[in-house]
Amino acid sequence: MIEFRDVSKVYDHNGNELRAVDHVTLKVDKGEIFGVIGFSGAGKSTLVRMVNQLEKPTEGNILVEGEDLTKLSKPEVRRVRKRIGMIFQHFNLLESKTVRHNVGFPLALVGTPKRVIQKRVTEILEFVGLEDKADQYPEELSGGQKQRVGIARALATSPDILLCDEATSALDPETTKSILQLLKRVRDEYNLTILMITHEMNVIKEVCDKVAVMEKGAVIEQGTIFELFSNPQHQTTQNFIRSVIESDIPASILRGIEKRGAGRHIYRVTFVNETAGEPILSQVSKRFDVDVNVLFGQITELQGIPFGHLVVEIQGEDKEIVKAIDHIQSAVTVQEVYSHAG
Ligand SMILES: Nc1ncnc2c1ncn2[C@@H]1O[C@H](COP(=O)(O)OP(=O)(O)OP(=O)(O)O)[C@@H](O)[C@H]1O
C-alpha cells in the first residue's frame, strides 16, 4: 500500500548536508496501522510528509498502491493526494469556521455540491460522535473533540490512507485512549491504512500492528508489535519499551537479592501469547526438584493478547535447574529466558 524504497531526504543546513531521512525501506500493508516511533529530530515528520509529497525525497522511491510518487506529474500527484488524509498534533482547524464547515472544507475546495457535502458531513460527524457540535466553533471544544473534528475532516473525502502526525501528543492519557480507539474504528469500518508517527510507546502499544523505530534519520528496527516487544534488539527500542512495560527488577528487590549473597539463579521469563499467566512455573516446580519464587512480574495486553515478564528465582541443585529451564524454554509460551547469577 505504502512503500518506501531506500528513501533519503537531505536538507541543506548552513551549507552542510543534513540527512533528515537516511536510506529508509518500509512497507505498510493495506488496512494496517503502522507506527513510526523516534525521539524529536529522528526524521519522522519528514518521512510521513513525503507520502503526501509535502516533501520530495532526495533519493529513493515512494510507492502508493504501486504508483511511484517520484515519477508522477503534478496533476497525477494531486490525484494521489486526494486519497490521503492527514491529522496533526495541534489539529490545524479553521478557528473562524464552525465544526460543520471545517469538516466540509476539503469537499468544498474541490467543488462538491452543497447537498452532497451536507450529507457527508452529517454522516462523518455521527461517526466521530460530534453530531451535536456541528454548529460550534473550535474554541468551544476540548482537545479531544478538536481532534475528532480533525479526523472527520480527514475522512470527508473518503481517503484510503490516513497519516497521523503526533495526533495524540497534545492530549491527556484518557483522551489519547479514546482517540486511538476511534482511529482503530476508522481502520476497521472504512478499511483505511494508517501511518502514524509518535514519540510515545503507549500509542504504539495501544493500536499499532507494526512499528518502525527511527533514530538519526534511519530505521534501526522494525517488525510486528510482538516481535519488537518480545525481542527488542536495539538499545533505543529497549528504552522505549521500558517506558510502557517495566521489565527491570525493582531496586528494592535487587537489594534484597544482594544482601542474601551470591550464587543465586535469577531469570527473566517473557510470555508472548494467549497462555501468558498460565501456571507453567508451578508445573516446573512440581516436575523437578526446584523451587520457583516470582520476584517481580508484569502482564499487560498487546493487541488484546496477554504479554508479560516474570522475574523469578529458581532454587535447587544445578542439574535440576538446568532441566527446569529447558522445560520452560521448550514451552511455546516462553520467548526469552536469561540468567543472571548474582
Ligand atoms: N525544512 C527543513 N529544512 C532543514 N532541516 C529540516 C527541515 N525539516 C526538518 N529538518 C531537520 O531534519 C531533521 C528531522 O526532522 P523531523 O521534523 O523530520 O524529525 P521528527 O522526528 O519529526 O522530530 P519532531 O517530532 O521534533 O518533529 C531535524 O534535524 C530537523 O531539524
The ligand as an SDF file (V2000), in Angstrom:
LIG
                    3D

 31 33  0  0  0  0  0  0  0  0999 V2000
   12.6400   22.0710    6.0220 N   0  0  0  0  0  0  0  0  0  0  0  0
   13.7450   21.7310    6.6790 C   0  0  0  0  0  0  0  0  0  0  0  0
   14.9320   22.3230    6.4300 N   0  0  0  0  0  0  0  0  0  0  0  0
   16.0590   21.9610    7.0890 C   0  0  0  0  0  0  0  0  0  0  0  0
   16.1010   20.9900    8.0190 N   0  0  0  0  0  0  0  0  0  0  0  0
   14.9560   20.3720    8.3270 C   0  0  0  0  0  0  0  0  0  0  0  0
   13.7070   20.7000    7.6800 C   0  0  0  0  0  0  0  0  0  0  0  0
   12.7400   19.9090    8.1940 N   0  0  0  0  0  0  0  0  0  0  0  0
   13.3300   19.1160    9.1140 C   0  0  0  0  0  0  0  0  0  0  0  0
   14.6480   19.3950    9.2080 N   0  0  0  0  0  0  0  0  0  0  0  0
   15.6250   18.7140   10.0730 C   0  0  0  0  0  0  0  0  0  0  0  0
   15.5340   17.3300    9.8040 O   0  0  0  0  0  0  0  0  0  0  0  0
   15.6770   16.5620   11.0000 C   0  0  0  0  0  0  0  0  0  0  0  0
   14.4760   15.6790   11.1790 C   0  0  0  0  0  0  0  0  0  0  0  0
   13.3290   16.4800   11.4640 O   0  0  0  0  0  0  0  0  0  0  0  0
   11.8460   15.9050   11.6210 P   0  0  0  0  0  0  0  0  0  0  0  0
   10.9470   17.0520   11.9490 O   0  0  0  0  0  0  0  0  0  0  0  0
   11.5320   15.0730   10.4490 O   0  0  0  0  0  0  0  0  0  0  0  0
   12.0250   14.9750   12.8940 O   0  0  0  0  0  0  0  0  0  0  0  0
   10.9150   14.3960   13.8540 P   0  0  0  0  0  0  0  0  0  0  0  0
   11.3790   13.0560   14.2470 O   0  0  0  0  0  0  0  0  0  0  0  0
    9.5910   14.5300   13.2410 O   0  0  0  0  0  0  0  0  0  0  0  0
   11.0240   15.3580   15.0930 O   0  0  0  0  0  0  0  0  0  0  0  0
    9.8670   16.2410   15.7860 P   0  0  0  0  0  0  0  0  0  0  0  0
    8.9990   15.2790   16.4980 O   0  0  0  0  0  0  0  0  0  0  0  0
   10.6370   17.1350   16.7080 O   0  0  0  0  0  0  0  0  0  0  0  0
    9.2040   16.9910   14.6680 O   0  0  0  0  0  0  0  0  0  0  0  0
   15.8750   17.5820   12.1330 C   0  0  0  0  0  0  0  0  0  0  0  0
   17.2530   17.7220   12.3910 O   0  0  0  0  0  0  0  0  0  0  0  0
   15.2950   18.8560   11.5510 C   0  0  0  0  0  0  0  0  0  0  0  0
   15.9260   19.9820   12.1260 O   0  0  0  0  0  0  0  0  0  0  0  0
  1  2  1  0
  2  3  1  0
  2  7  2  0
  3  4  2  0
  4  5  1  0
  5  6  2  0
  6  7  1  0
  6 10  1  0
  7  8  1  0
  8  9  2  0
  9 10  1  0
 10 11  1  0
 11 12  1  0
 11 30  1  0
 12 13  1  0
 13 14  1  0
 13 28  1  0
 14 15  1  0
 15 16  1  0
 16 17  2  0
 16 18  1  0
 16 19  1  0
 19 20  1  0
 20 21  2  0
 20 22  1  0
 20 23  1  0
 23 24  1  0
 24 25  2  0
 24 26  1  0
 24 27  1  0
 28 29  1  0
 28 30  1  0
 30 31  1  0
M  END
$$$$
